Amino acid sequence: MMHAYKFRLYPTKENEEKLLLTLNKCRYVYNFLLDELNRQKVIDKAQLQEMIVDLKRVEPDLQDVHSKALQYENYRLFSNLRSLSQTKKHGRKVGSLRFKGKNWFKTFSYNQSGFAIIENNTRFDKLWLSKIGEIPMIVHRKIEGKIKQVTIKRASSGKWFASVITETENEVPQSTNTKAIGIDLGIKNFVFDSDGNSLSNQKFLEKSSKKLGKEQRKFSRKAKGSQNRNKQRIIVARIHEKIVNQREDFQHKLSRYYVNNYGLIAIEDLQVKNMIRNRCLSKSISDAAWSKFDQMLEYKAESAGVRVVKVEPNNTTQICSNCGINVQKKLGDRIHECQCGLIIDRDYNSAKNILNKALLSERQESTPVEIEPLILSEQVRSKKQEALSVRVGQFTR
């Protein structure tokens, strides 16, 4: 099983100079290989690998970069070509691979060798990289398994990070939890599950939009190429970084809560790319980042042996979860009211339908928790939300 860890690096001035040198040389090799690929119509991966060896004889500066980091650019190039080919097979219009400018190339990787983590009894451990040296790093989590790859990233804010990929021999455990849950993702409520719990959308981008807009206007007024413009760019980048960190922290804790407490999780297979074409909702949908939450839920569930079932979102809001008849509702109708007597929140009704669809597709003999078909009072609902918030806050990634 593969695991990924992300740690913050605190390079010295000398470290940073070598990191930037490695980054630029890897970008140079990537662009060189892409140029050779464009010039010669028929060329394979092995031939490009040999070209890297020849290039190092012509360009002595490349000797200052670890060989595995340069060779990885060949793998990156062909990986990008495969992604391009797969996108084309799905019927989408694609262009060709572009050369990378310095602002569009932010990572390099050490694969298989050339790295080591040195533990210290101080706050900082050390990440040793061949041709670069020891870089202070905070290891805030215990690393399990054998390290297979280390990827170094320079964020737009100027911070450096190390992504450590490890492999363990442990088999994927099978969850013994028999509880099942259906989750409806939305704009007003980020989640509303079939147990009646809901959490409002945090709207991190909207909360920071005023400050972000102010700093972006300052950036646009600075002279191009000036130091002041570069300083302002970093300020704007750090605001964006904070928004991303807030959103990811919220989603990591929420996804961990569901994986720890349920054996089967049902979600909708949402086509977000199509949904953001709606000009009125595109910004709110992008801010909610449903796809990112789904990814977190899936990889956490896989490592814990929990099943995640994706169901078609068709009519999950319109169909009554109690009797199955179609009750048409407009977007502004927040209450599901059926002639069978069921009167509940529309998102609550949708979550129960999602769970029912998943159980039907799985054909398993499990009965979801019985929930009385009554309107949740604001007091009861707020208590449930508060209880869920407390439980979610207790979990880490």
Buried (B, 14 or more C-beta within 10 A) or exposed (E): EEBEBEBBBBBEEEBBEBBBBBBBBBBBBBBBBBEBBEEEEEBEEEEBBEBBEEBBEEEEEBEEBBBBBBBBBBBBBBEBBEEBEEEEEEEEEEEEBEEBEEEEBBBBBBBEEBBEBEEEEEEBBBBBBBBBBBBBBEBEEEBEBEBEBBBBBBBBBEBBBBBBBBBEEEEEEEBEBEBBBBBBBBBEBBBBBBBBBBBEBBBBBEEBBEEBEEBBEBBEEBEEEEEEBEEBBBEBBBBBBBBBEBBBEBBBBBBBBBBBBBBBBBBBEBEBEEBBEEEEBEEBBBBBBBBBBBEBBBBBBBBBBBBBBBBEBEEBBBBBBBEEEEBEBEEEEEEBBBEEEBEBBBBBBBBBBBBBBBBEEBEEEEEBEEBEBEBBEEEEBEEBBEEBBEBBEEBEE
